Amino acid sequence: MTRTAKGREILIEIVTIGAYAKVSAIDSLTGTEISITGPASAERSSLEAAAIAKLEFVLKKRAGNT
């Protein structure tokens, strides 16, 4: 699935493993990838929002803007 956040295309994958969900988010421009885990019962939108927030944090940190 692709998402757009602040003009960037982000690829998101959610894999459910038992009671947990692993969410991977990849910035299509830089190839930067992050992963988070959360409860499998959480809403998909919440998991996606958390992954996007972490990805944006990592991108800002790499750019020296923290």
All heavy atoms as TSV, in Angstrom:
chain	resi	resn	atom	element	x	y	z
A	1	MET	N	N	0.841	-1.179	0.000
A	1	MET	CA	C	0.000	0.000	0.000
A	1	MET	C	C	0.886	1.242	0.000
A	1	MET	O	O	1.921	1.267	0.619
A	1	MET	CB	C	-0.877	-0.019	1.247
A	1	MET	CG	C	-1.777	1.146	1.349
A	1	MET	SD	S	-2.876	0.931	2.731
A	1	MET	CE	C	-3.031	2.590	3.217
A	2	THR	N	N	0.455	2.261	-0.687
A	2	THR	CA	C	1.222	3.509	-0.696
A	2	THR	C	C	0.446	4.598	0.018
A	2	THR	O	O	-0.775	4.626	-0.004
A	2	THR	CB	C	1.536	3.969	-2.133
A	2	THR	OG1	O	0.316	4.141	-2.843
A	2	THR	CG2	C	2.414	2.968	-2.842
A	3	ARG	N	N	1.181	5.450	0.673
A	3	ARG	CA	C	0.597	6.589	1.371
A	3	ARG	C	C	1.392	7.830	1.008
A	3	ARG	O	O	2.559	7.738	0.685
A	3	ARG	CB	C	0.691	6.399	2.893
A	3	ARG	CG	C	-0.017	5.188	3.452
A	3	ARG	CD	C	-1.435	5.455	3.699
A	3	ARG	NE	N	-1.595	6.537	4.645
A	3	ARG	CZ	C	-2.611	6.684	5.416
A	3	ARG	NH1	N	-3.575	5.823	5.384
A	3	ARG	NH2	N	-2.704	7.704	6.234
A	4	THR	N	N	0.774	8.973	1.120
A	4	THR	CA	C	1.485	10.216	0.894
A	4	THR	C	C	1.470	11.011	2.188
A	4	THR	O	O	0.420	11.239	2.764
A	4	THR	CB	C	0.827	11.029	-0.229
A	4	THR	OG1	O	0.803	10.233	-1.398
A	4	THR	CG2	C	1.597	12.281	-0.514
A	5	ALA	N	N	2.649	11.375	2.647
A	5	ALA	CA	C	2.763	12.210	3.843
A	5	ALA	C	C	3.765	13.309	3.542
A	5	ALA	O	O	4.907	13.027	3.209
A	5	ALA	CB	C	3.224	11.374	5.031
A	6	LYS	N	N	3.316	14.537	3.633
A	6	LYS	CA	C	4.170	15.694	3.363
A	6	LYS	C	C	4.819	15.594	1.989
A	6	LYS	O	O	6.000	15.841	1.822
A	6	LYS	CB	C	5.211	15.843	4.463
A	6	LYS	CG	C	4.591	16.154	5.816
A	6	LYS	CD	C	5.628	16.437	6.844
A	6	LYS	CE	C	4.938	16.728	8.173
A	6	LYS	NZ	N	5.834	17.055	9.237
A	7	GLY	N	N	4.059	15.172	0.999
A	7	GLY	CA	C	4.547	15.120	-0.361
A	7	GLY	C	C	5.397	13.913	-0.704
A	7	GLY	O	O	5.941	13.829	-1.783
A	8	ARG	N	N	5.541	12.973	0.206
A	8	ARG	CA	C	6.368	11.798	-0.029
A	8	ARG	C	C	5.496	10.562	-0.170
A	8	ARG	O	O	4.471	10.438	0.475
A	8	ARG	CB	C	7.318	11.572	1.141
A	8	ARG	CG	C	8.234	12.745	1.361
A	8	ARG	CD	C	9.328	12.331	2.231
A	8	ARG	NE	N	10.536	12.710	1.496
A	8	ARG	CZ	C	11.739	12.651	1.981
A	8	ARG	NH1	N	11.941	12.193	3.164
A	8	ARG	NH2	N	12.764	13.034	1.271
A	9	GLU	N	N	5.948	9.659	-1.013
A	9	GLU	CA	C	5.247	8.391	-1.147
A	9	GLU	C	C	5.881	7.407	-0.170
A	9	GLU	O	O	7.107	7.261	-0.130
A	9	GLU	CB	C	5.365	7.868	-2.569
A	9	GLU	CG	C	4.537	6.622	-2.793
A	9	GLU	CD	C	4.539	6.202	-4.252
A	9	GLU	OE1	O	5.642	6.051	-4.817
A	9	GLU	OE2	O	3.449	6.031	-4.802
A	10	ILE	N	N	5.049	6.753	0.616
A	10	ILE	CA	C	5.517	5.812	1.620
A	10	ILE	C	C	4.840	4.474	1.371
A	10	ILE	O	O	3.617	4.397	1.225
A	10	ILE	CB	C	5.193	6.313	3.047
A	10	ILE	CG1	C	5.909	7.641	3.299
A	10	ILE	CG2	C	5.591	5.284	4.081
A	10	ILE	CD1	C	5.539	8.306	4.595
A	11	LEU	N	N	5.639	3.429	1.313
A	11	LEU	CA	C	5.123	2.074	1.159
A	11	LEU	C	C	4.965	1.480	2.554
A	11	LEU	O	O	5.886	1.556	3.369
A	11	LEU	CB	C	6.091	1.233	0.332
A	11	LEU	CG	C	6.482	1.837	-1.018
A	11	LEU	CD1	C	7.608	1.038	-1.639
A	11	LEU	CD2	C	5.296	1.892	-1.941
A	12	ILE	N	N	3.806	0.876	2.816
A	12	ILE	CA	C	3.532	0.324	4.137
A	12	ILE	C	C	3.128	-1.142	4.000
A	12	ILE	O	O	2.311	-1.494	3.146
A	12	ILE	CB	C	2.415	1.106	4.849
A	12	ILE	CG1	C	2.892	2.523	5.108
A	12	ILE	CG2	C	2.000	0.408	6.138
A	12	ILE	CD1	C	1.936	3.377	5.868
A	13	GLU	N	N	3.712	-1.972	4.869
A	13	GLU	CA	C	3.364	-3.391	4.923
A	13	GLU	C	C	3.039	-3.730	6.365
A	13	GLU	O	O	3.794	-3.382	7.274
A	13	GLU	CB	C	4.540	-4.245	4.448
A	13	GLU	CG	C	4.269	-5.737	4.564
A	13	GLU	CD	C	5.481	-6.570	4.174
A	13	GLU	OE1	O	6.579	-6.325	4.732
A	13	GLU	OE2	O	5.333	-7.449	3.324
A	14	ILE	N	N	1.918	-4.424	6.573
A	14	ILE	CA	C	1.537	-4.866	7.909
A	14	ILE	C	C	1.424	-6.384	7.889
A	14	ILE	O	O	0.681	-6.944	7.077
A	14	ILE	CB	C	0.200	-4.244	8.362
A	14	ILE	CG1	C	0.315	-2.720	8.382
A	14	ILE	CG2	C	-0.206	-4.782	9.732
A	14	ILE	CD1	C	-0.983	-2.002	8.718
A	15	VAL	N	N	2.175	-7.025	8.785
A	15	VAL	CA	C	2.146	-8.479	8.899
A	15	VAL	C	C	1.712	-8.822	10.321
A	15	VAL	O	O	2.331	-8.370	11.283
A	15	VAL	CB	C	3.532	-9.102	8.612
A	15	VAL	CG1	C	3.498	-10.602	8.790
A	15	VAL	CG2	C	4.004	-8.727	7.220
A	16	THR	N	N	0.653	-9.614	10.444
A	16	THR	CA	C	0.167	-10.025	11.752
A	16	THR	C	C	0.790	-11.362	12.123
A	16	THR	O	O	0.741	-12.322	11.345
A	16	THR	CB	C	-1.364	-10.137	11.754
A	16	THR	OG1	O	-1.905	-8.870	11.356
A	16	THR	CG2	C	-1.889	-10.500	13.124
A	17	ILE	N	N	1.387	-11.387	13.314
A	17	ILE	CA	C	2.023	-12.597	13.827
A	17	ILE	C	C	1.467	-12.832	15.233
A	17	ILE	O	O	1.889	-12.178	16.182
A	17	ILE	CB	C	3.556	-12.441	13.879
A	17	ILE	CG1	C	4.088	-12.000	12.514
A	17	ILE	CG2	C	4.234	-13.728	14.337
A	17	ILE	CD1	C	5.491	-11.461	12.535
A	18	GLY	N	N	0.490	-13.720	15.337
A	18	GLY	CA	C	-0.145	-13.963	16.628
A	18	GLY	C	C	-0.858	-12.729	17.128
A	18	GLY	O	O	-1.687	-12.147	16.445
A	19	ALA	N	N	-0.480	-12.293	18.331
A	19	ALA	CA	C	-1.131	-11.140	18.953
A	19	ALA	C	C	-0.493	-9.818	18.546
A	19	ALA	O	O	-0.926	-8.762	18.980
A	19	ALA	CB	C	-1.084	-11.284	20.471
A	20	TYR	N	N	0.553	-9.881	17.717
A	20	TYR	CA	C	1.291	-8.680	17.333
A	20	TYR	C	C	1.203	-8.405	15.841
A	20	TYR	O	O	1.012	-9.306	15.043
A	20	TYR	CB	C	2.774	-8.817	17.729
A	20	TYR	CG	C	2.958	-8.977	19.206
A	20	TYR	CD1	C	3.089	-10.237	19.774
A	20	TYR	CD2	C	2.965	-7.876	20.052
A	20	TYR	CE1	C	3.228	-10.399	21.147
A	20	TYR	CE2	C	3.102	-8.021	21.418
A	20	TYR	CZ	C	3.240	-9.284	21.962
A	20	TYR	OH	O	3.368	-9.418	23.314
A	21	ALA	N	N	1.375	-7.142	15.507
A	21	ALA	CA	C	1.432	-6.728	14.107
A	21	ALA	C	C	2.764	-6.021	13.900
A	21	ALA	O	O	3.135	-5.150	14.684
A	21	ALA	CB	C	0.285	-5.790	13.771
A	22	LYS	N	N	3.497	-6.435	12.871
A	22	LYS	CA	C	4.746	-5.762	12.506
A	22	LYS	C	C	4.433	-4.858	11.326
A	22	LYS	O	O	3.896	-5.300	10.318
A	22	LYS	CB	C	5.823	-6.758	12.115
A	22	LYS	CG	C	7.109	-6.081	11.686
A	22	LYS	CD	C	8.145	-7.084	11.222
A	22	LYS	CE	C	9.366	-6.328	10.715
A	22	LYS	NZ	N	10.316	-7.225	10.065
A	23	VAL	N	N	4.776	-3.571	11.474
A	23	VAL	CA	C	4.514	-2.598	10.429
A	23	VAL	C	C	5.846	-2.081	9.906
A	23	VAL	O	O	6.679	-1.610	10.675
A	23	VAL	CB	C	3.677	-1.410	10.958
A	23	VAL	CG1	C	3.313	-0.464	9.827
A	23	VAL	CG2	C	2.438	-1.898	11.681
A	24	SER	N	N	6.051	-2.200	8.602
A	24	SER	CA	C	7.249	-1.665	7.955
A	24	SER	C	C	6.820	-0.508	7.073
A	24	SER	O	O	5.801	-0.584	6.396
A	24	SER	CB	C	7.929	-2.726	7.097
A	24	SER	OG	O	8.336	-3.816	7.899
A	25	ALA	N	N	7.599	0.564	7.095
A	25	ALA	CA	C	7.332	1.733	6.249
A	25	ALA	C	C	8.615	2.094	5.529
A	25	ALA	O	O	9.688	2.149	6.141
A	25	ALA	CB	C	6.843	2.906	7.092
A	26	ILE	N	N	8.510	2.322	4.222
A	26	ILE	CA	C	9.675	2.648	3.400
A	26	ILE	C	C	9.408	3.947	2.653
A	26	ILE	O	O	8.381	4.090	1.993
A	26	ILE	CB	C	9.961	1.530	2.378
A	26	ILE	CG1	C	10.135	0.196	3.077
A	26	ILE	CG2	C	11.181	1.873	1.527
A	26	ILE	CD1	C	10.139	-0.994	2.142
A	27	ASP	N	N	10.351	4.885	2.774
A	27	ASP	CA	C	10.279	6.131	2.022
A	27	ASP	C	C	10.775	5.831	0.610
A	27	ASP	O	O	11.909	5.394	0.427
A	27	ASP	CB	C	11.151	7.202	2.679
A	27	ASP	CG	C	11.175	8.486	1.884
A	27	ASP	OD1	O	10.107	9.104	1.741
A	27	ASP	OD2	O	12.251	8.854	1.392
A	28	SER	N	N	9.928	6.040	-0.388
A	28	SER	CA	C	10.283	5.677	-1.761
A	28	SER	C	C	11.384	6.561	-2.333
A	28	SER	O	O	12.108	6.138	-3.231
A	28	SER	CB	C	9.052	5.724	-2.663
A	28	SER	OG	O	8.552	7.040	-2.735
A	29	LEU	N	N	11.548	7.755	-1.808
A	29	LEU	CA	C	12.566	8.668	-2.323
A	29	LEU	C	C	13.970	8.275	-1.872
A	29	LEU	O	O	14.899	8.239	-2.668
A	29	LEU	CB	C	12.256	10.101	-1.888
A	29	LEU	CG	C	13.166	11.192	-2.417
A	29	LEU	CD1	C	13.083	11.265	-3.942
A	29	LEU	CD2	C	12.795	12.524	-1.814
A	30	THR	N	N	14.113	7.958	-0.584
A	30	THR	CA	C	15.438	7.663	-0.022
A	30	THR	C	C	15.702	6.182	0.192
A	30	THR	O	O	16.838	5.790	0.398
A	30	THR	CB	C	15.617	8.369	1.335
A	30	THR	OG1	O	14.655	7.839	2.262
A	30	THR	CG2	C	15.466	9.866	1.215
A	31	GLY	N	N	14.653	5.379	0.211
A	31	GLY	CA	C	14.817	3.955	0.492
A	31	GLY	C	C	14.950	3.659	1.978
A	31	GLY	O	O	15.199	2.527	2.374
A	32	THR	N	N	14.757	4.673	2.818
A	32	THR	CA	C	14.834	4.490	4.267
A	32	THR	C	C	13.667	3.633	4.735
A	32	THR	O	O	12.521	3.874	4.363
A	32	THR	CB	C	14.800	5.851	4.990
A	32	THR	OG1	O	15.884	6.645	4.505
A	32	THR	CG2	C	14.911	5.696	6.492
A	33	GLU	N	N	13.979	2.621	5.568
A	33	GLU	CA	C	12.948	1.709	6.058
A	33	GLU	C	C	12.979	1.655	7.573
A	33	GLU	O	O	14.038	1.642	8.188
A	33	GLU	CB	C	13.197	0.303	5.509
A	33	GLU	CG	C	12.191	-0.719	5.976
A	33	GLU	CD	C	12.402	-2.107	5.375
A	33	GLU	OE1	O	13.296	-2.266	4.528
A	33	GLU	OE2	O	11.656	-3.019	5.755
A	34	ILE	N	N	11.789	1.642	8.170
A	34	ILE	CA	C	11.663	1.469	9.613
A	34	ILE	C	C	10.647	0.366	9.868
A	34	ILE	O	O	9.856	0.017	8.989
A	34	ILE	CB	C	11.226	2.769	10.339
A	34	ILE	CG1	C	9.844	3.271	9.877
A	34	ILE	CG2	C	12.264	3.856	10.159
A	34	ILE	CD1	C	8.699	2.724	10.681
A	35	SER	N	N	10.677	-0.173	11.083
A	35	SER	CA	C	9.685	-1.162	11.499
A	35	SER	C	C	9.245	-0.848	12.914
A	35	SER	O	O	10.031	-0.366	13.730
A	35	SER	CB	C	10.267	-2.573	11.470
A	35	SER	OG	O	10.547	-2.972	10.170
A	36	ILE	N	N	7.981	-1.111	13.184
A	36	ILE	CA	C	7.447	-1.008	14.535
A	36	ILE	C	C	6.591	-2.240	14.777
A	36	ILE	O	O	6.205	-2.940	13.837
A	36	ILE	CB	C	6.596	0.261	14.753
A	36	ILE	CG1	C	5.346	0.247	13.852
A	36	ILE	CG2	C	7.417	1.512	14.552
A	36	ILE	CD1	C	4.291	1.258	14.269
A	37	THR	N	N	6.289	-2.508	16.043
A	37	THR	CA	C	5.338	-3.562	16.370
A	37	THR	C	C	4.237	-2.966	17.230
A	37	THR	O	O	4.444	-1.982	17.935
A	37	THR	CB	C	5.993	-4.733	17.133
A	37	THR	OG1	O	6.613	-4.227	18.312
A	37	THR	CG2	C	7.020	-5.448	16.276
A	38	GLY	N	N	3.081	-3.558	17.146
A	38	GLY	CA	C	1.941	-3.116	17.928
A	38	GLY	C	C	0.979	-4.271	18.088
A	38	GLY	O	O	1.189	-5.350	17.525
A	39	PRO	N	N	-0.086	-4.061	18.832
A	39	PRO	CA	C	-1.069	-5.128	19.005
A	39	PRO	C	C	-1.822	-5.394	17.701
A	39	PRO	O	O	-2.173	-4.462	16.975
A	39	PRO	CB	C	-2.004	-4.588	20.092
A	39	PRO	CG	C	-1.823	-3.112	20.066
A	39	PRO	CD	C	-0.431	-2.850	19.573
A	40	ALA	N	N	-2.053	-6.658	17.421
A	40	ALA	CA	C	-2.779	-7.027	16.206
A	40	ALA	C	C	-4.209	-6.493	16.235
A	40	ALA	O	O	-4.817	-6.293	15.184
A	40	ALA	CB	C	-2.779	-8.543	16.032
A	41	SER	N	N	-4.725	-6.228	17.429
A	41	SER	CA	C	-6.100	-5.737	17.556
A	41	SER	C	C	-6.218	-4.232	17.297
A	41	SER	O	O	-7.328	-3.710	17.209
A	41	SER	CB	C	-6.626	-6.050	18.958
A	41	SER	OG	O	-5.818	-5.410	19.936
A	42	ALA	N	N	-5.091	-3.536	17.164
A	42	ALA	CA	C	-5.120	-2.093	16.929
A	42	ALA	C	C	-5.687	-1.796	15.545
A	42	ALA	O	O	-5.594	-2.618	14.629
A	42	ALA	CB	C	-3.720	-1.507	17.048
A	43	GLU	N	N	-6.264	-0.617	15.409
A	43	GLU	CA	C	-6.791	-0.217	14.107
A	43	GLU	C	C	-5.640	-0.018	13.133
A	43	GLU	O	O	-4.575	0.485	13.493
A	43	GLU	CB	C	-7.579	1.089	14.232
A	43	GLU	CG	C	-8.871	0.924	14.967
A	43	GLU	CD	C	-9.705	2.192	14.912
A	43	GLU	OE1	O	-9.564	2.967	13.943
A	43	GLU	OE2	O	-10.491	2.388	15.843
A	44	ARG	N	N	-5.872	-0.401	11.897
A	44	ARG	CA	C	-4.849	-0.274	10.857
A	44	ARG	C	C	-4.357	1.163	10.733
A	44	ARG	O	O	-3.164	1.421	10.597
A	44	ARG	CB	C	-5.416	-0.776	9.535
A	44	ARG	CG	C	-4.452	-0.698	8.385
A	44	ARG	CD	C	-5.097	-1.181	7.092
A	44	ARG	NE	N	-4.144	-1.121	6.022
A	44	ARG	CZ	C	-3.478	-2.165	5.548
A	44	ARG	NH1	N	-3.696	-3.354	6.052
A	44	ARG	NH2	N	-2.604	-2.021	4.572
A	45	SER	N	N	-5.279	2.116	10.794
A	45	SER	CA	C	-4.894	3.524	10.656
A	45	SER	C	C	-3.961	3.968	11.782
A	45	SER	O	O	-3.052	4.770	11.556
A	45	SER	CB	C	-6.132	4.414	10.601
A	45	SER	OG	O	-6.890	4.281	11.784
A	46	SER	N	N	-4.156	3.454	12.991
A	46	SER	CA	C	-3.282	3.794	14.118
A	46	SER	C	C	-1.877	3.241	13.916
A	46	SER	O	O	-0.887	3.916	14.188
A	46	SER	CB	C	-3.854	3.249	15.425
A	46	SER	OG	O	-5.086	3.850	15.715
A	47	LEU	N	N	-1.809	2.000	13.440
A	47	LEU	CA	C	-0.508	1.382	13.178
A	47	LEU	C	C	0.235	2.134	12.078
A	47	LEU	O	O	1.433	2.404	12.186
A	47	LEU	CB	C	-0.684	-0.093	12.799
A	47	LEU	CG	C	-1.219	-1.013	13.900
A	47	LEU	CD1	C	-1.568	-2.380	13.314
A	47	LEU	CD2	C	-0.207	-1.148	15.026
A	48	GLU	N	N	-0.483	2.484	11.019
A	48	GLU	CA	C	0.126	3.230	9.913
A	48	GLU	C	C	0.615	4.594	10.381
A	48	GLU	O	O	1.714	5.020	10.030
A	48	GLU	CB	C	-0.870	3.399	8.768
A	48	GLU	CG	C	-1.151	2.130	8.017
A	48	GLU	CD	C	-2.181	2.309	6.904
A	48	GLU	OE1	O	-2.648	3.449	6.682
A	48	GLU	OE2	O	-2.517	1.315	6.263
A	49	ALA	N	N	-0.187	5.284	11.174
A	49	ALA	CA	C	0.185	6.610	11.663
A	49	ALA	C	C	1.442	6.546	12.529
A	49	ALA	O	O	2.330	7.404	12.415
A	49	ALA	CB	C	-0.968	7.237	12.444
A	50	ALA	N	N	1.545	5.530	13.370
A	50	ALA	CA	C	2.725	5.372	14.222
A	50	ALA	C	C	3.965	5.100	13.377
A	50	ALA	O	O	5.044	5.651	13.638
A	50	ALA	CB	C	2.503	4.250	15.226
A	51	ALA	N	N	3.832	4.263	12.361
A	51	ALA	CA	C	4.973	3.952	11.488
A	51	ALA	C	C	5.405	5.180	10.693
A	51	ALA	O	O	6.604	5.451	10.556
A	51	ALA	CB	C	4.615	2.802	10.548
A	52	ILE	N	N	4.449	5.944	10.188
A	52	ILE	CA	C	4.774	7.154	9.427
A	52	ILE	C	C	5.462	8.175	10.330
A	52	ILE	O	O	6.434	8.817	9.925
A	52	ILE	CB	C	3.510	7.735	8.765
A	52	ILE	CG1	C	3.053	6.809	7.630
A	52	ILE	CG2	C	3.767	9.145	8.238
A	52	ILE	CD1	C	1.683	7.138	7.075
A	53	ALA	N	N	4.984	8.317	11.557
A	53	ALA	CA	C	5.601	9.256	12.498
A	53	ALA	C	C	7.046	8.868	12.781
A	53	ALA	O	O	7.943	9.724	12.811
A	53	ALA	CB	C	4.803	9.313	13.792
A	54	LYS	N	N	7.305	7.568	12.971
A	54	LYS	CA	C	8.670	7.118	13.221
A	54	LYS	C	C	9.548	7.336	11.988
A	54	LYS	O	O	10.697	7.773	12.102
A	54	LYS	CB	C	8.699	5.649	13.626
A	54	LYS	CG	C	10.105	5.162	13.936
A	54	LYS	CD	C	10.139	3.736	14.434
A	54	LYS	CE	C	11.576	3.299	14.708
A	54	LYS	NZ	N	11.622	1.910	15.192
A	55	LEU	N	N	9.014	7.046	10.810
A	55	LEU	CA	C	9.776	7.250	9.584
A	55	LEU	C	C	10.136	8.721	9.406
A	55	LEU	O	O	11.282	9.058	9.083
A	55	LEU	CB	C	8.997	6.739	8.367
A	55	LEU	CG	C	9.680	6.907	7.015
A	55	LEU	CD1	C	11.000	6.145	6.961
A	55	LEU	CD2	C	8.750	6.438	5.898
A	56	GLU	N	N	9.191	9.612	9.648
A	56	GLU	CA	C	9.460	11.047	9.538
A	56	GLU	C	C	10.511	11.490	10.552
A	56	GLU	O	O	11.382	12.297	10.250
A	56	GLU	CB	C	8.174	11.850	9.701
A	56	GLU	CG	C	7.252	11.706	8.506
A	56	GLU	CD	C	5.925	12.418	8.669
A	56	GLU	OE1	O	5.579	12.818	9.804
A	56	GLU	OE2	O	5.230	12.574	7.656
A	57	PHE	N	N	10.466	10.925	11.763
A	57	PHE	CA	C	11.469	11.227	12.780
A	57	PHE	C	C	12.857	10.805	12.308
A	57	PHE	O	O	13.827	11.567	12.415
A	57	PHE	CB	C	11.120	10.532	14.099
A	57	PHE	CG	C	12.207	10.631	15.133
A	57	PHE	CD1	C	12.358	11.787	15.885
A	57	PHE	CD2	C	13.089	9.588	15.347
A	57	PHE	CE1	C	13.363	11.881	16.831
A	57	PHE	CE2	C	14.099	9.676	16.285
A	57	PHE	CZ	C	14.242	10.833	17.031
A	58	VAL	N	N	12.965	9.588	11.783
A	58	VAL	CA	C	14.255	9.078	11.309
A	58	VAL	C	C	14.785	9.926	10.151
A	58	VAL	O	O	15.970	10.259	10.106
A	58	VAL	CB	C	14.134	7.595	10.909
A	58	VAL	CG1	C	15.370	7.105	10.169
A	58	VAL	CG2	C	13.890	6.731	12.140
A	59	LEU	N	N	13.906	10.300	9.231
A	59	LEU	CA	C	14.328	11.130	8.094
A	59	LEU	C	C	14.839	12.493	8.576
A	59	LEU	O	O	15.846	12.996	8.077
A	59	LEU	CB	C	13.183	11.303	7.102
A	59	LEU	CG	C	12.787	10.038	6.326
A	59	LEU	CD1	C	11.504	10.268	5.544
A	59	LEU	CD2	C	13.910	9.570	5.418
A	60	LYS	N	N	14.134	13.108	9.547
A	60	LYS	CA	C	14.573	14.393	10.083
A	60	LYS	C	C	15.905	14.247	10.813
A	60	LYS	O	O	16.784	15.108	10.700
A	60	LYS	CB	C	13.527	14.959	11.043
A	60	LYS	CG	C	12.316	15.515	10.344
A	60	LYS	CD	C	11.320	16.035	11.348
A	60	LYS	CE	C	10.041	16.458	10.658
A	60	LYS	NZ	N	9.026	16.881	11.642
A	61	LYS	N	N	16.055	13.163	11.560
A	61	LYS	CA	C	17.298	12.936	12.305
A	61	LYS	C	C	18.479	12.778	11.335
A	61	LYS	O	O	19.550	13.333	11.568
A	61	LYS	CB	C	17.162	11.696	13.184
A	61	LYS	CG	C	18.321	11.477	14.104
A	61	LYS	CD	C	18.049	10.351	15.066
A	61	LYS	CE	C	19.234	10.189	16.003
A	61	LYS	NZ	N	18.996	9.131	16.980
A	62	ARG	N	N	18.274	12.040	10.278
A	62	ARG	CA	C	19.342	11.856	9.285
A	62	ARG	C	C	19.698	13.152	8.582
A	62	ARG	O	O	20.822	13.350	8.172
A	62	ARG	CB	C	18.938	10.803	8.258
A	62	ARG	CG	C	18.981	9.415	8.822
A	62	ARG	CD	C	18.811	8.384	7.756
A	62	ARG	NE	N	18.910	7.064	8.355
A	62	ARG	CZ	C	18.650	5.953	7.728
A	62	ARG	NH1	N	18.263	5.981	6.459
A	62	ARG	NH2	N	18.764	4.799	8.333
A	63	ALA	N	N	18.719	14.042	8.457
A	63	ALA	CA	C	18.961	15.337	7.812
A	63	ALA	C	C	19.564	16.345	8.795
A	63	ALA	O	O	19.933	17.439	8.420
A	63	ALA	CB	C	17.661	15.883	7.238
A	64	GLY	N	N	19.636	15.943	10.082
A	64	GLY	CA	C	20.203	16.830	11.101
A	64	GLY	C	C	19.226	17.856	11.618
A	64	GLY	O	O	19.626	18.888	12.138
A	65	ASN	N	N	17.925	17.573	11.513
A	65	ASN	CA	C	16.900	18.537	11.927
A	65	ASN	C	C	16.155	18.125	13.178
A	65	ASN	O	O	14.987	18.437	13.336
A	65	ASN	CB	C	15.887	18.738	10.798
A	65	ASN	CG	C	16.518	19.305	9.556
A	65	ASN	OD1	O	17.495	20.017	9.650
A	65	ASN	ND2	N	15.983	18.970	8.417
A	66	THR	N	N	16.784	17.441	14.126
A	66	THR	CA	C	16.048	17.053	15.331
A	66	THR	C	C	16.059	18.076	16.406
A	66	THR	O	O	16.761	18.982	16.493
A	66	THR	CB	C	16.619	15.744	15.938
A	66	THR	OG1	O	18.011	15.694	15.761
A	66	THR	CG2	C	15.941	14.556	15.415
